Amino acid sequence: MMAQRVGELERKVGGFSERFDTIDQKFTVIDERFDAIDRKFEAVDRRLEELPTRAELRAFVEEIASQGKTAAEGYGATLEALQRDIRRLSSKVTTRDRDLVLKDHSKRISALERR
């Protein structure tokens, strides 16, 4: 009877041992999956660390806006200077000057046509 009981206990313990081995294998697979997920999160974390912060983006946008404003002001000043130069030149050239230039030009054309 004792031998029979010992045999039953050995079978039960053996069954438990097999179950524990199966559970251990399953936990090993789950552990490997968690390791893979952990590696993916670490890669995402590294990528996120490379992204600029909100403050850095705001500073960049402000710098671009400042440079754009400076460029626009520079272009505006250049255009105004050109306008002043054109007005000055326009005021210097009189109708008489234009007539003389045209008369001289027509003389040159006539001379060329005679050749």
QUILINUR-V787757 format. One record per residue. N is the residue number from 0. RES is the residue in three letters. PSI is psi in radians with two decimals (999 if undefined). NEAR is the number of other C-alpha atoms within 8 Angstrom. D_FIRST is the distance of its C-alpha to the first C-alpha in Angstrom with 2 decimals. Layout:
# QUILINUR-V787757
n:res:psi:near:d_first
N:RES:PSI:NEAR:D_FIRST
N:RES:PSI:NEAR:D_FIRST
This chain:
# QUILINUR-V787757
n:res:psi:near:d_first
0:MET:-0.79:4:0.00
1:MET:-0.71:5:3.76
2:ALA:-0.66:6:5.33
3:GLN:-0.74:7:4.97
4:ARG:-0.71:8:6.19
5:VAL:-0.70:8:8.55
6:GLY:-0.74:8:9.69
7:GLU:-0.77:8:10.59
8:LEU:-0.68:8:12.33
9:GLU:-0.70:8:14.13
10:ARG:-0.76:8:15.35
11:LYS:-0.80:8:16.54
12:VAL:-0.72:8:18.17
13:GLY:-0.71:8:19.64
14:GLY:-0.74:8:20.98
15:PHE:-0.69:8:22.46
16:SER:-0.75:8:23.95
17:GLU:-0.74:8:25.58
18:ARG:-0.76:8:26.88
19:PHE:-0.67:8:28.27
20:ASP:-0.76:8:29.93
21:THR:-0.79:8:31.49
22:ILE:-0.71:8:32.64
23:ASP:-0.72:8:34.00
24:GLN:-0.75:8:35.95
25:LYS:-0.74:8:37.34
26:PHE:-0.62:8:38.41
27:THR:-0.76:8:40.06
28:VAL:-0.79:8:42.04
29:ILE:-0.73:8:43.02
30:ASP:-0.73:8:44.03
31:GLU:-0.69:8:46.20
32:ARG:-0.75:8:47.82
33:PHE:-0.65:8:48.60
34:ASP:-0.74:8:50.10
35:ALA:-0.74:8:52.29
36:ILE:-0.72:8:53.37
37:ASP:-0.73:8:54.11
38:ARG:-0.68:8:56.29
39:LYS:-0.75:8:58.14
40:PHE:-0.66:8:58.81
41:GLU:-0.69:8:60.08
42:ALA:-0.73:8:62.45
43:VAL:-0.74:8:63.68
44:ASP:-0.75:8:64.18
45:ARG:-0.73:8:66.27
46:ARG:-0.72:8:68.36
47:LEU:-0.62:7:68.90
48:GLU:-0.48:7:70.02
49:GLU:-0.38:6:72.64
50:LEU:2.53:6:74.15
51:PRO:2.64:7:77.11
52:THR:2.94:6:76.72
53:ARG:-0.69:6:78.64
54:ALA:-0.70:6:81.09
55:GLU:-0.72:8:81.69
56:LEU:-0.73:9:82.36
57:ARG:-0.75:8:84.69
58:ALA:-0.70:8:86.60
59:PHE:-0.80:8:86.88
60:VAL:-0.72:8:88.23
61:GLU:-0.69:8:90.69
62:GLU:-0.76:8:91.90
63:ILE:-0.75:8:92.41
64:ALA:-0.73:8:94.27
65:SER:-0.76:8:96.44
66:GLN:-0.69:8:97.27
67:GLY:-0.74:8:98.10
68:LYS:-0.77:8:100.38
69:THR:-0.75:8:102.10
70:ALA:-0.76:8:102.65
71:ALA:-0.72:8:104.05
72:GLU:-0.70:8:106.37
73:GLY:-0.76:8:107.53
74:TYR:-0.71:8:108.23
75:GLY:-0.78:8:110.05
76:ALA:-0.69:8:112.22
77:THR:-0.77:8:112.98
78:LEU:-0.71:8:114.03
79:GLU:-0.71:8:116.23
80:ALA:-0.72:8:117.88
81:LEU:-0.73:8:118.53
82:GLN:-0.78:8:120.04
83:ARG:-0.76:8:122.34
84:ASP:-0.74:8:123.41
85:ILE:-0.72:8:124.16
86:ARG:-0.74:8:126.20
87:ARG:-0.81:8:128.10
88:LEU:-0.69:8:128.86
89:SER:-0.68:8:129.80
90:SER:-0.45:7:132.20
91:LYS:-0.60:6:133.82
92:VAL:2.06:8:134.45
93:THR:3.01:8:137.39
94:THR:-0.68:6:138.87
95:ARG:-0.76:6:141.69
96:ASP:-0.75:8:139.26
97:ARG:-0.77:9:137.54
98:ASP:-0.73:8:140.90
99:LEU:-0.73:8:141.89
100:VAL:-0.79:8:138.63
101:LEU:-0.69:8:138.99
102:LYS:-0.77:8:142.65
103:ASP:-0.70:8:141.80
104:HIS:-0.76:8:139.01
105:SER:-0.60:8:141.32
106:LYS:-0.73:8:143.89
107:ARG:-0.75:8:141.26
108:ILE:-0.76:8:140.20
109:SER:-0.75:8:143.83
110:ALA:-0.71:8:144.45
111:LEU:-0.64:7:141.47
112:GLU:-0.55:6:142.59
113:ARG:-0.43:5:146.06
114:ARG:999:4:144.71
